Amino acid sequence: CEDCGKSLIGECKLHGPLIRAKDRVIPSRARLTLPHYLTLRVLELRAGNQQILGVFAKKVIQKRTQFGPYVGQLSTKLTRYDESRLVLQVLKDGGKYFLDTPNEDCGNWMMFVRLARNQEEQTLVAYQHCGEVYFTTVKPIEPHTELKVWYAADYAKFMEASAVFIKEESDVCPLPPVEKDPVDPWICSSCRSTFATFALLESHQCIHKDRV
């Protein structure tokens, strides 16, 4: 204790405990890699405070937009299995390995993307290229729409899965309704003005460039 000049085991009985300052909580690696036009939403809260997350678009994402590669640990077996996520494998040096993500610091944001239960809700297709797995949009994705993925035809054969996944309605667990958050505004870094779309922000920034 610096006040009484004594070396003590535990708290000082005369001056009391120290005031402890906590470190700032740092988001996981997976959450930090999330593109700025995507957001995570909590869809369900299960026992033990376990959050079921979904990835949603904050702005329009064009068809044929590629995401990836998927980040995970190469493993001969999965240490974590989630029935709402795709099981992914890759071919490396003649061997077939799982892309394992035991926790959020071992993967990127793509680990949060849920599987599509039918073609109607599928927005992404997963495929293997040069030993990596990528997701590509199969149609334009509107704001507030969840990104959901299923295997491409060739990759489905590699994974020994159906090329089109349609789950029986009786097996589908209905999700609680998700309130649509307002789309995050685009902010000008020069004057801090806000705009509803990226296109409007670009037009506005041209004015700054002309003035310079």
FENSUL-V360263 format. One line per field, one symbol per residue. phi: phi as a letter, one per 30 degrees, with the letter a starting at -180 (. if undefined). A space follows every 50 residues. Layout:
BEGIN
phi->???
END
This chain:
BEGIN
phi->.ddciccbcjddddcidddcccdddcededddddedcbbcbdcacceiid cccbcbdcbdcddidcckddcacdbdadcbbbdccddbbbcbhiccbdcc bdadccbcdddddddddaddcdcbbcacbhibcbcbdcadcdeicddbbb ddeddddddhbddbcbddedcdcdcddcddddddddcdddbidcbdbddd dddddddddddd
END
